[in-house]
Amino acid sequence: MRSISPVVFALACAAGAAPAWAQDTAPPPPITVSGTVTAISDYRFRGVSQSDKEFAVQGGFTVTHESGFYVGTWGSNLAGWGQFGGANHEVDVIGGFKKAFGPTTVDVGLTWYMYPGGATKTDFAEPYIRVSGTRGPVTLTAAIAYAPKQEALGRWYLNGASAAAGVYDRPGAKKDNLYLAGDGVLAVPDTKLSLRAHIGYSEGNRGLGPNGTSVAPTGKYWDWNLGADYALFKGLSVGVSYVDTDISGKEQLYLQPSFSKGQDGAGSIADAAFLFQVTAAF
């Protein structure tokens, strides 16, 4: 709150008017909407390309209530391995609750991964919990995502040859999936530059699901990336990332030809790469 000046106050009184008071800022609305649209050189999900190492356009929005509850959606185009049996796009539906406890923020929710137009039994649900905190220019986040046993995550194919032939080895199999992640962001003081780092660990199906793919392609593996973002002006930024996994050529042999660029058995889709992106936020 700020008061009117003595001069204005005197004039108002002389005119017989009641003094007015203005607020610096209006109270936040009970419901807010935010979102992003991103163009990126390769869509990597936990280190593995979902766009056949090609360009992707992604976007989503979130509706948040002042209580902390939120719902949202996010989508991207897909290609190659990421098609999940024929879908050329991914649509995620997200819902959860986020609340700050002093300097610590807790976010609990669920993501429903959908692949419209893909093979049957491709969609799956994954609950998550994230805990983050900020001190000065540094924000750290720890996350756990655990998808309970579902057919979409099961080992229906024992290897890539079976998947290529379209013959199920274990139809109806179910499996769960665990993902642990740590992220850090440093907002460089007095600049428009932010530096970020990520490391993740996957543990799940060492095989291929009913769609011929897997969320944890080799059963257990690590992924990581280092990146930087630069704000050109409000709402628009550019970024670069270096992404990699510890999935070796030997480990991924049984996945071929599915687990490769062009799905021809040549060229890993989990090797190191530089990614470039442009993001508009609102």
C-alpha positions in Angstrom: 0.0 0.0 0.0 1.1 3.6 -0.7 -0.6 6.8 0.4 -1.5 9.7 -1.8 0.8 12.8 -1.6 0.0 15.6 0.9 -0.8 18.0 -1.9 -3.3 15.6 -3.6 -4.8 14.8 -0.2 -5.3 18.5 0.6 -6.9 19.1 -2.8 -9.2 16.2 -2.3 -10.3 17.4 1.2 -10.9 20.9 -0.2 -13.2 19.5 -2.8 -15.0 17.5 -0.2 -13.8 14.1 -1.7 -12.8 11.1 0.4 -9.1 10.2 0.2 -8.2 7.3 -2.1 -5.6 4.6 -1.5 -3.9 2.6 -4.2 -2.3 -0.8 -4.1 1.2 -1.4 -5.6 0.0 -4.8 -6.9 -3.4 -6.5 -7.2 -3.9 -9.7 -5.3 -3.1 -12.8 -7.4 -6.0 -14.4 -9.1 -7.3 -17.7 -7.7 -6.6 -19.5 -10.9 -3.5 -19.0 -13.1 -2.6 -20.4 -16.5 0.9 -20.9 -17.7 2.5 -22.7 -20.6 5.4 -23.1 -23.1 6.0 -23.8 -26.7 9.4 -25.3 -27.7 11.2 -26.1 -30.9 14.1 -28.5 -30.2 16.6 -30.4 -32.4 15.9 -33.8 -30.8 13.3 -35.0 -28.3 15.2 -37.0 -25.6 13.2 -38.8 -23.0 15.5 -39.8 -20.2 18.4 -39.7 -22.5 16.8 -41.7 -25.4 15.6 -40.0 -28.6 11.9 -40.2 -29.2 12.0 -38.3 -32.5 14.6 -40.5 -34.3 17.2 -37.8 -33.6 15.2 -35.3 -35.6 13.5 -31.9 -34.9 10.5 -31.8 -32.6 7.9 -29.2 -31.7 6.5 -29.4 -28.1 4.1 -27.5 -26.1 1.8 -27.5 -23.1 -0.1 -25.6 -20.5 -0.9 -25.8 -16.8 -3.9 -24.5 -14.9 -3.1 -23.9 -11.2 -5.5 -23.1 -8.3 -4.4 -20.9 -5.4 -4.8 -24.0 -3.2 -1.9 -25.7 -4.9 -3.8 -28.1 -7.1 -3.1 -28.1 -10.8 -3.9 -29.9 -14.0 -2.1 -29.6 -17.3 -1.2 -31.3 -20.6 2.0 -31.5 -22.7 2.7 -32.9 -26.2 5.4 -33.6 -28.8 5.7 -35.2 -32.2 7.5 -38.5 -32.4 9.4 -40.7 -34.9 11.2 -44.0 -35.0 11.6 -45.7 -31.6 9.4 -43.1 -30.0 6.3 -43.9 -32.1 5.2 -46.6 -29.7 3.7 -48.9 -32.3 2.5 -46.3 -34.8 1.7 -43.1 -33.0 3.5 -40.0 -34.4 2.8 -37.9 -31.3 2.7 -38.1 -27.5 0.1 -36.4 -25.3 0.6 -36.3 -21.5 -2.1 -35.4 -19.0 -0.8 -34.2 -15.7 -2.4 -33.5 -12.3 -1.0 -32.8 -8.9 -0.6 -30.7 -5.8 2.3 -28.3 -5.1 2.9 -26.5 -1.9 5.8 -24.5 -0.3 6.9 -25.2 3.2 9.3 -22.4 4.0 12.2 -22.6 1.5 11.2 -26.1 0.4 8.5 -26.9 -2.2 6.9 -30.3 -2.4 5.1 -31.4 -5.7 3.1 -34.6 -5.8 1.2 -35.7 -8.9 0.7 -38.2 -11.7 1.5 -38.2 -15.4 -0.6 -40.2 -17.8 1.4 -40.9 -21.0 -0.7 -41.4 -24.1 0.3 -42.2 -27.7 -2.9 -41.7 -29.8 -2.9 -43.8 -32.9 -0.3 -46.2 -31.6 -0.5 -49.8 -30.8 -2.9 -51.0 -28.1 -1.7 -51.0 -24.5 0.8 -48.2 -25.0 -0.5 -45.7 -22.5 0.7 -45.8 -18.9 0.4 -43.9 -15.6 3.3 -42.7 -13.5 3.0 -41.0 -10.1 5.8 -38.7 -9.0 7.0 -36.6 -6.1 9.5 -33.7 -6.4 11.1 -31.8 -3.6 12.9 -28.5 -4.5 14.6 -25.7 -2.7 16.2 -22.4 -3.6 19.0 -20.6 -1.9 20.3 -17.5 -3.5 20.7 -18.1 -7.3 20.7 -21.9 -6.9 17.6 -24.2 -7.2 18.0 -27.9 -6.5 15.3 -30.6 -7.2 15.2 -34.3 -6.3 12.5 -36.4 -7.9 11.1 -39.9 -7.8 8.7 -41.3 -10.5 7.4 -44.8 -9.9 5.0 -46.4 -12.4 3.3 -49.5 -10.9 3.0 -52.8 -12.9 1.2 -52.2 -16.2 1.0 -54.1 -19.5 2.5 -51.1 -21.4 5.7 -51.5 -19.4 5.8 -55.3 -19.6 8.3 -57.5 -21.4 6.2 -58.8 -24.2 9.2 -59.2 -26.6 12.5 -60.7 -25.4 14.5 -59.0 -28.2 14.4 -56.7 -31.2 14.1 -59.6 -33.6 10.9 -60.8 -32.1 9.5 -57.2 -32.2 10.5 -56.9 -35.8 8.7 -60.2 -36.6 5.6 -59.0 -34.6 5.5 -62.3 -32.6 4.9 -61.8 -28.8 7.2 -63.9 -26.6 5.3 -63.1 -23.4 1.9 -61.5 -24.2 0.2 -59.9 -21.2 3.4 -59.5 -19.2 3.4 -56.6 -16.7 6.3 -54.6 -15.2 6.9 -51.6 -13.1 9.4 -48.7 -13.7 11.4 -46.5 -11.3 13.1 -43.3 -12.3 15.2 -41.2 -9.9 16.4 -37.8 -10.8 18.4 -34.8 -9.5 18.4 -31.4 -11.1 20.2 -28.1 -10.4 19.8 -24.6 -11.9 22.1 -21.7 -11.3 20.8 -18.3 -12.3 24.0 -16.4 -13.0 23.7 -13.1 -11.0 23.3 -9.9 -13.0 22.9 -11.8 -16.3 20.1 -13.4 -18.4 22.0 -16.7 -18.3 21.0 -19.8 -16.4 23.1 -23.0 -16.1 21.5 -26.4 -15.4 22.5 -30.0 -14.8 20.6 -33.2 -14.6 21.2 -36.8 -13.7 18.7 -39.7 -13.8 18.6 -43.4 -13.1 16.1 -45.8 -14.7 15.2 -49.3 -13.6 12.5 -51.3 -15.4 11.8 -53.7 -18.2 14.9 -55.2 -19.8 13.0 -56.0 -23.0 10.4 -54.6 -25.2 6.8 -53.9 -24.4 3.6 -54.6 -26.5 4.5 -51.5 -28.6 8.1 -52.7 -29.4 9.7 -50.1 -27.1 10.7 -49.7 -23.5 10.8 -46.9 -21.0 14.0 -48.4 -19.5 15.5 -49.9 -22.7 18.4 -51.9 -21.1 16.7 -52.5 -17.8 19.0 -50.3 -15.8 20.9 -47.2 -17.0 21.9 -43.6 -16.2 21.2 -40.5 -18.2 22.6 -37.0 -17.7 22.8 -33.6 -19.4 24.4 -30.2 -18.9 22.9 -27.1 -20.4 22.5 -23.4 -20.5 19.6 -21.0 -21.2 19.7 -17.4 -22.2 16.7 -15.1 -22.0 16.5 -13.0 -25.1 13.6 -11.0 -23.6 10.6 -11.7 -21.4 9.0 -15.0 -22.4 11.5 -16.0 -25.0 14.8 -18.0 -24.4 17.3 -20.1 -26.3 19.1 -23.1 -24.9 21.8 -25.6 -25.6 22.3 -29.0 -23.9 24.8 -31.9 -23.9 23.0 -35.1 -23.3 24.3 -38.7 -22.9 23.6 -42.1 -21.3 25.7 -45.0 -20.1 24.0 -47.4 -22.5 26.8 -49.2 -24.4 26.6 -50.6 -27.9 26.9 -54.1 -26.5 24.0 -53.6 -24.1 21.6 -52.4 -26.9 22.4 -55.1 -29.4 19.4 -57.2 -28.3 17.1 -54.2 -29.0 18.0 -53.9 -32.6 16.8 -53.0 -35.1 14.2 -51.1 -33.1 16.7 -49.1 -31.0 18.4 -47.2 -33.8 18.0 -44.1 -36.0 15.8 -45.1 -38.9 15.2 -48.4 -37.1 17.7 -50.1 -39.4 20.1 -51.3 -36.7 22.7 -48.6 -37.4 23.3 -45.5 -35.3 22.4 -45.4 -31.6 19.6 -43.1 -30.4 21.0 -43.0 -26.8 24.5 -41.7 -27.6 25.9 -38.3 -26.7 24.5 -35.3 -28.6 24.2 -31.5 -28.4 20.6 -30.3 -28.4 19.4 -26.8 -29.3 16.1 -25.2 -28.5 14.0 -22.1 -28.6 11.3 -21.7 -25.9 8.4 -19.2 -25.6 6.7 -19.1 -22.2 3.5 -17.4 -21.1 
